[in-house]
Amino acid sequence: MKSISNKLASLLLTAGAWMGTAAHAVQDLPGGPAVNQLNLHPPVTKIAEEQHFLHWMMLIICTVIFVAVFAVMFYSIWKHRKSRGAKSANFHESVTVEVVWTVIPFIIVILMALPATKVLVAQKDTTNADLTIKATGYQWKWGYDYITGEGEGLAFISTLDSSHRAMSDSGNVSEAPANYLLKVDNPMVVPVGKKIRIITTANDVIHAFMVPAFGIKQDAIPGFVRDTWFRAEKVGDYYGQCAELCGKEHAYMPIHVKVLSAEDYSQWVADQKKKAASKLDDPAKVWALDDMLKRGEKVYAANCAACHQANGKGAGAIKPLDGSAIVLDADHAKQIQVLLKGVNNGAMPAWTQLSDTDIAAVVTYTKNNWSNKTGQLVQPAEIVAQRGK
């Protein structure tokens, strides 16, 4: 009895420890994962609804076949066992049996294939889209470019919220919100009821754009362009993640799609265009060191700190910036080329998507932060000159 009590206590302690580590997952995230979720995500597109139907249809058909086949098999074994005096029959092939067990599975496969093919063809029909957005995978964030439709010309980078990353690094997730590791600084915004075409590609390694509530998953491959589409039927926030193992920061590459009403979307587009216009920088502008450092700090936190760390020390194969010879070098071109072209076969990705001013700002920041007190100032004009080299 004492042994049983000890084992029970051990099990309770193990369960308590497991519950403690999962304590932050105390509520569902609308449009995202749910606590103890067993089924697929609630669908908000017709395609996702069809996928749900196919899932359950296939499951039921396969279950019925499984139960029927094994029921007949076990009945035959039990009913005709040797202990009851059963003797095996001695016969050869039966044309009737051969026809039956060929025709019936063929019919079942056709009945399963027809609706599946219909949905598969519909998934690939990206024609007549109201809005086209290019989703580019980076290590480790998403870039969104609005190619056609309302909002054409808008472009931004979507990065995991820095507070969530800091929470993950600390290991203390007891106070983590429901959208832990899914919150981003710039979500993709689309209008409800409109056909949205997503063009996927990647800047470095293979990624995958997946939003379960929409029923979409499309690989993003460097040098290739692929596409998928969705039409959200409900306003709300919907979440996904990169579904391809793309490197050490794979878990920190979320997707957040915000679906707005037509009126709210138009207002969002207008606001974004105003912000974009206000952020346009003259590459010929000469910046003061203090202003460049303030801007560089923000650029570094959003794009560089995930790998090189906030203290610039790097980690593992990631080289430190604090005390780096290239960073300290008075020849700015070397460091600028690293940012523009990347190094080590993409381990350090190219950052050409950043503006000339942002690159100049982050280079200046690294040259003057931590122990790197060089006093060097990099101007946007230097980035312009280096882009074509």
C-alpha positions in Angstrom: 0.0 0.0 0.0 2.9 2.4 0.8 4.4 1.7 -2.6 1.1 2.5 -4.3 0.8 5.7 -2.3 4.4 6.8 -3.3 3.6 6.1 -6.9 0.4 8.1 -6.7 2.2 11.0 -5.0 4.8 10.9 -7.8 2.2 11.0 -10.5 0.5 13.9 -8.8 3.7 15.8 -8.5 4.5 15.2 -12.2 1.0 16.4 -13.2 1.4 19.4 -11.0 4.7 20.3 -12.6 3.2 19.9 -16.1 0.2 22.1 -15.1 2.6 24.7 -13.8 4.5 24.9 -17.0 1.3 25.2 -18.9 -0.3 27.7 -16.5 -0.3 30.6 -19.0 -2.6 28.7 -21.4 -5.7 29.4 -19.4 -8.0 30.8 -22.2 -8.7 30.4 -25.8 -7.4 32.8 -28.4 -10.2 33.8 -30.8 -8.8 33.1 -34.3 -5.9 31.2 -32.9 -5.1 28.2 -30.7 -7.5 27.0 -28.0 -6.8 25.3 -24.7 -7.0 21.5 -25.1 -7.9 21.9 -28.8 -8.5 18.6 -30.5 -10.3 19.5 -33.7 -9.3 21.8 -36.6 -9.6 25.6 -36.1 -13.1 27.0 -36.5 -13.3 27.9 -40.2 -13.9 31.5 -41.4 -13.6 30.8 -45.1 -15.6 28.5 -47.5 -12.5 26.6 -48.3 -11.8 25.9 -44.6 -15.4 24.8 -44.2 -15.0 22.3 -47.1 -11.8 21.1 -45.5 -13.6 20.4 -42.2 -16.3 18.5 -44.1 -13.7 16.4 -45.9 -11.8 15.7 -42.7 -14.9 14.3 -41.0 -16.2 12.5 -44.0 -12.9 10.7 -44.6 -12.6 10.0 -40.9 -16.1 8.5 -40.7 -15.7 6.4 -43.9 -12.3 5.1 -42.8 -13.7 4.3 -39.3 -16.7 2.4 -40.7 -14.4 0.4 -43.0 -12.0 -0.3 -40.2 -14.8 -1.5 -37.8 -16.5 -3.6 -40.6 -13.3 -5.3 -41.8 -12.0 -6.2 -38.3 -15.5 -7.2 -37.1 -15.8 -9.7 -39.9 -12.2 -10.9 -39.3 -12.6 -11.4 -35.6 -16.0 -12.9 -36.0 -14.6 -15.4 -38.5 -11.6 -16.2 -36.2 -13.9 -16.7 -33.2 -16.7 -18.6 -34.9 -14.5 -20.9 -36.9 -11.8 -21.7 -34.4 -10.3 -25.1 -34.2 -11.5 -25.8 -30.6 -15.0 -25.8 -31.9 -14.2 -28.4 -34.5 -14.2 -26.0 -37.5 -12.4 -27.3 -40.5 -11.0 -25.1 -43.2 -12.7 -25.2 -46.6 -10.7 -26.2 -49.6 -11.6 -24.0 -52.6 -9.9 -21.9 -55.3 -10.5 -18.5 -56.7 -14.0 -17.0 -56.9 -14.7 -14.6 -59.8 -17.6 -13.2 -57.8 -15.5 -12.4 -54.8 -12.7 -11.0 -56.9 -15.2 -8.6 -58.6 -16.9 -7.6 -55.4 -13.7 -6.7 -53.5 -12.4 -4.8 -56.5 -15.5 -2.9 -57.4 -16.6 -1.8 -53.9 -13.2 -0.2 -52.9 -13.0 1.4 -56.4 -16.4 3.0 -55.8 -15.4 4.1 -52.3 -12.2 5.7 -53.6 -14.1 7.6 -56.3 -16.7 8.8 -53.8 -13.9 10.1 -51.6 -11.8 11.6 -54.5 -14.6 13.6 -56.1 -15.3 16.1 -53.3 -11.5 16.2 -52.4 -10.6 17.1 -56.0 -13.3 19.8 -56.1 -11.9 21.4 -53.0 -8.3 21.1 -54.2 -9.1 22.7 -57.5 -10.9 25.6 -55.7 -7.9 26.1 -53.5 -5.6 26.7 -56.5 -8.0 29.1 -58.3 -6.3 32.4 -57.5 -7.9 34.3 -60.4 -10.1 37.4 -60.1 -8.6 38.5 -56.8 -9.7 41.8 -55.3 -6.4 42.2 -53.5 -2.9 40.7 -54.0 -0.3 40.7 -51.3 3.2 39.3 -51.6 4.3 37.5 -48.4 8.1 37.2 -48.2 9.7 35.0 -45.5 12.8 36.3 -43.8 14.8 34.8 -41.0 12.7 35.3 -38.9 9.8 37.6 -39.8 7.4 38.3 -42.7 7.4 41.1 -45.2 4.1 42.1 -46.8 3.8 44.1 -50.1 0.4 45.1 -51.3 0.8 44.5 -55.0 -2.7 45.2 -56.5 -6.1 46.4 -55.2 -6.9 48.9 -52.5 -3.8 49.6 -50.6 -1.5 49.1 -53.6 2.0 50.3 -52.8 1.9 49.7 -49.1 4.8 47.5 -47.7 6.0 46.7 -44.2 7.8 44.1 -42.1 5.9 42.1 -39.5 8.0 41.1 -36.5 7.2 39.3 -33.2 6.5 41.7 -30.4 9.7 42.4 -28.5 8.0 42.0 -25.1 6.9 38.5 -26.0 10.5 37.6 -27.1 11.9 39.0 -23.9 9.3 36.9 -21.9 10.4 33.8 -23.8 14.1 34.5 -23.2 13.5 35.0 -19.5 11.7 31.6 -19.2 9.0 33.1 -17.0 5.7 32.7 -18.9 3.4 32.6 -15.8 1.9 36.0 -16.9 1.9 35.3 -20.6 -1.2 36.6 -22.5 -3.4 34.4 -24.7 -1.6 35.6 -27.8 1.8 34.6 -26.4 4.4 34.5 -29.3 1.7 35.4 -31.8 1.6 39.2 -31.3 3.4 41.2 -34.0 4.1 44.9 -34.5 2.5 45.1 -38.0 -0.2 42.6 -38.8 -1.4 41.9 -42.3 -4.7 43.8 -42.7 -7.4 42.8 -45.3 -11.1 43.6 -45.9 -13.8 41.1 -45.1 -15.6 39.3 -47.9 -12.9 40.1 -50.5 -10.8 37.5 -52.4 -7.2 37.9 -51.2 -4.4 36.4 -53.3 -1.2 35.7 -51.3 2.0 35.4 -53.3 4.7 33.6 -51.3 8.4 33.7 -51.7 11.4 33.8 -49.4 14.6 35.8 -49.0 16.8 33.1 -47.4 15.5 29.6 -46.6 12.2 27.8 -47.1 9.4 29.1 -45.0 5.6 28.4 -45.1 2.7 30.8 -44.8 -0.1 29.1 -42.9 -3.3 30.4 -41.3 -5.4 27.5 -40.1 -8.7 29.4 -39.8 -8.5 30.3 -43.5 -7.5 26.8 -44.5 -4.3 28.0 -46.3 -0.7 26.7 -46.2 1.7 27.6 -48.9 5.5 27.1 -49.0 7.6 30.2 -49.5 10.8 29.2 -51.4 13.8 31.4 -52.3 13.8 32.1 -56.0 10.3 30.7 -56.6 6.9 32.4 -56.5 3.8 30.4 -55.4 0.3 31.6 -54.5 -2.8 30.8 -52.5 -6.0 32.7 -51.6 -8.7 33.2 -49.0 -11.9 35.1 -48.5 -12.6 35.7 -44.8 -16.3 35.7 -44.0 -15.9 37.2 -40.5 -14.2 40.3 -39.1 -11.6 39.5 -36.5 -8.0 38.6 -35.8 -6.6 35.3 -37.1 -3.3 33.8 -36.3 -0.8 31.4 -37.9 2.9 30.6 -38.0 5.6 29.6 -40.3 5.0 25.9 -40.9 8.4 25.0 -42.2 11.4 24.4 -39.9 13.4 27.4 -41.0 16.1 27.8 -38.4 16.7 28.5 -34.7 14.1 31.3 -34.5 11.4 29.2 -36.2 9.1 29.5 -33.2 9.3 33.3 -33.3 7.8 33.8 -36.8 4.1 34.3 -36.2 1.4 35.5 -38.7 -1.3 37.8 -37.6 -4.1 38.7 -40.1 -6.5 41.4 -39.1 -9.8 41.3 -41.1 -11.7 44.6 -41.1 -15.0 45.8 -42.6 -14.8 47.5 -45.9 -15.1 51.0 -44.3 -12.5 50.3 -41.6 -10.1 48.8 -44.2 -10.4 51.9 -46.4 -9.6 54.1 -43.4 -6.6 51.9 -42.5 -5.2 52.2 -46.0 -5.6 56.0 -45.8 -3.9 56.1 -42.5 -1.0 53.9 -43.7 -0.4 56.0 -46.7 -0.2 59.1 -44.6 2.3 57.4 -42.3 4.3 56.1 -45.2 4.4 59.6 -46.7 5.5 61.1 -43.4 8.3 58.5 -43.0 9.8 59.1 -46.5 13.3 60.1 -45.9 15.5 62.1 -48.2 18.6 60.0 -48.7 20.6 63.2 -49.2 19.6 64.4 -45.7 22.5 64.9 -43.3 21.6 63.5 -39.9 23.0 64.5 -36.5 24.6 61.7 -34.4 22.0 61.8 -31.6 19.0 61.6 -34.0 20.6 58.7 -35.9 21.3 56.8 -32.7 17.7 57.1 -31.5 16.5 55.7 -34.8 19.1 53.0 -35.0 18.1 51.7 -31.5 14.6 51.1 -32.8 15.8 49.4 -36.0 18.2 47.2 -34.0 15.5 46.1 -31.5 13.1 45.2 -34.3 15.4 43.4 -36.6 18.8 42.5 -35.1 18.4 41.9 -31.3 16.7 38.5 -31.9 20.0 37.1 -33.1 22.8 39.4 -31.9 21.0 40.0 -28.5 20.3 43.4 -27.0 23.8 43.5 -25.5 25.4 42.8 -28.9 27.2 39.7 -27.6 25.7 37.3 -30.1 25.1 33.6 -29.2 26.5 30.3 -30.5 27.3 30.7 -34.2 25.9 34.3 -34.2 29.0 36.6 -34.1 29.1 39.4 -31.5 28.8 43.0 -32.7 30.3 44.4 -29.5 34.0 44.7 -30.2 33.6 43.4 -33.7 36.5 44.4 -36.0 34.1 45.1 -38.9 31.9 47.3 -36.7 34.8 49.2 -35.3 36.4 49.7 -38.7 36.4 53.3 -40.0 35.7 51.9 -43.5 31.9 51.8 -43.3 31.6 50.0 -46.6 32.5 46.6 -45.2 29.7 46.6 -42.6 27.2 48.1 -45.1 27.9 45.4 -47.6 27.2 42.8 -44.9 23.8 44.2 -44.3 23.0 44.6 -48.0 24.2 41.2 -49.1 24.3 39.0 -46.1 27.1 36.5 -45.2 27.6 32.8 -44.4 25.2 31.5 -46.9 22.2 33.4 -45.4 23.0 32.8 -41.8 23.2 36.5 -41.7 20.4 37.5 -44.1 20.5 40.5 -46.5 18.5 43.5 -45.2 17.9 45.2 -48.5 14.2 45.7 -47.6 15.2 48.3 -45.0 15.4 51.9 -46.1 18.7 53.7 -46.7 18.1 55.7 -43.6 17.3 52.7 -41.4 20.4 50.9 -42.5 22.5 53.9 -41.9 20.9 54.3 -38.5 21.5 50.7 -37.4 25.1 50.8 -38.6 25.7 54.0 -36.7 24.0 52.5 -33.6 26.2 49.4 -33.6 29.3 51.6 -34.0 28.5 53.7 -31.0 26.8 51.3 -28.5 28.0 49.0 -25.8 31.8 49.3 -25.8 31.9 50.5 -29.4 32.4 54.2 -28.7 33.8 55.1 -32.1 31.9 58.3 -32.6 31.4 57.4 -36.3 28.3 58.6 -38.1 27.0 56.8 -41.2 24.8 58.9 -43.5 22.0 57.5 -45.8 24.0 58.7 -48.9 26.6 56.1 -48.1 24.0 53.3 -48.3 22.8 54.6 -51.6 26.3 54.5 -52.9 26.8 50.9 -51.7 23.6 49.4 -53.0 24.7 49.2 -56.6 28.1 47.5 -55.7 
